[in-house]
Amino acid sequence: MEDQSGEARRADGSADDLHSESASVWVRARASRAHTVVDAGPYYELIREAMLGARQRILLIGWDFDTRVSIGGGRRLWRVLKRDTPPARLGPFMIWLAKRNPGLEIRILKWNFGALKAVFRGRMILDLARWWMNPQIDFKLDSAHPLGCSHHQKIVIIDDCFAVCGGIDMTSGRWDTRDHLEADARRKLPGGKLYKPWHDATMMLEGDAARALGDLGRARWVSAGGAPMAPCAPQDGSAWPERVNAEFRDVEVGIARTRSQYGNETEVREIEALFVEQIARARNFIFAENQYFASRVVAEAMVKRMAEPDPPEIFIVTPLSSDGWLQQKAMDTARIQLVSAVKASDHAGQFSIWNPHNASDTPIYVHSKLLIVDDEVLRIGSANFNNRSLGLDSECDVFINALRESGEARAAVVRSITRLRHSLLAEHCGLDAGEVAALIDKHGSMAAMMAALTADRGRVGYKHLVPLPMRELTETERALANNEVLDPERPEEMLSFYKKGLFGGRGRGGRLLRRLQDRARNRARKQGTTG
């Protein structure tokens, strides 16, 4: 495992500077197995299976939990049926687990914002009361952050030897399959209302990497006011669902965090630094799925790459619009400005940003936070391409870097990442994964492949990607984006717009856009002069 200073170490203990991301990595540790799970339908079934295998402790850390959500299998009328059959809903399932294993500790940590929603979530308040009465279950609300920040990690740790880190919460409105079917009757809120297709991703880990996430989870629990927990005792085996043939075996995993300064805890911006490094290291392409594209730092890193003589392809999959009015005003307006800024430097036409739609042309909401660079780096976590994830909220990302392996192990990691990227592209455009490589070779890039598919097949009848539609911002929207009112980079900037004036136009977003527009005009003038 890497030392806490972040310095990378070889197996013989010597420093490794060649591919070290030491300024941007909290810890590195080996995973005996690692596997990407795409979409919440398959994930809920797998995490249910893993929790059934828990022996000592389950620690759930999330932005939100809804005890009414079904995590697959089981039965709803569980009390009147056989006691050895687990219930389907999360709330009763945790009670059933505790009764099944009297020695099992269950710890659940949820962001404190919206805690009163539980009162209005039907039977959730009853589930929480039953949790509270069970001595094996401890449910806490996390408020260990400055005003305006959030606890945004999505982590599960079981017995300190199995863990999950990614973008999927165990809450309502998340379940879906990779088919993203129109009006899927299974894709409904606890009240019965259907919701639109939803795309997400997370990563399962086993071994030392899971133990490292256990360290992180226990520390966060204490920060939120929980009693200190000792590490779980070593045990043979883990809760890994044995039906999953892991994509990666015996591979190094890096862990990066975001944390605001709060109390005695210092600010951590590893995730921000890691984004900059991984964008800078791309030689051929960057494939990303992200809920937002609103980070000044990420946009600047991409602008720098697009301005190079031979830039990599940057291919981003994001939702058509953010979820909720406030997010739309904060994130969608910033996205329009930052995409315009990146495209101003994209002289080679290598940057593209897309929205996924299902076969009925219904937009699919993208909630995943996934990054692939040259099929050598795979990164999955809770952090978005927005300012909050880089400086305000508590976040956790995990990543695999093939270049830190050697020989056949390196080649195996690259093959696995390539298969995952092709699988995701196939999911987005209704193909078999085996068809993707040949189509990319034929058309020369991921973007060209997508454009050709749409031209050949049309949009209805196949899942497909649509280029992000651009529009002119209103003066109010431009002021919000320029001042970063709703998506600040640091906690102290949360209300700074009161001091400088909402419509002052002095925000970093506005400065970035003006600087990049000036750069594009200068380049155009230079090209006109030189012919």
ABEGO torsion letter per residue (X at the ends): XBBAAGBBBBAAGBBBAAABAAAABABBBBBABBBBBBEAAAAAAAAAAAAAABAABBBBBBABBBAABBAEEEBABAAABBAABBBABAAAAAAAAAAABAABBBBBBBBABGAAAAAAAEAAAAAAAAAAABAABBBBBBABBBBGBBBABBBBBBGGABBBBEABBBBBGABBBAAGBBGBAABBBAAGBBBBBBBBBBBBBBEAAAAAAAAAAAAAAAAAGBBBBBBBBBBBEBABBAABBBABBGBBBBBBBBBBBBEABBBBAAAAAAAAAAAAABAABBBBBBABBABAAAAAAAAAAAABABBBBBBBBBBABBBEAAAAAAAAAAAAAAAAAAAAABAAGABBBBBBBBAAGBBBBBABBBBBBGGABBBBBABBBBAAAAAABBBBBBBBBAAABBEAAAAAAAAAAAAAAAAAAAAAAGBBAAAAAAAAAAAGBAAAAAAAAAAAAEABGBBBBBBBBBBBBBAAAAAAAAAGAABBABAAAAAAAAAAEAAAGABAAAAAAAAAAAAAAAAAAAAAAAX
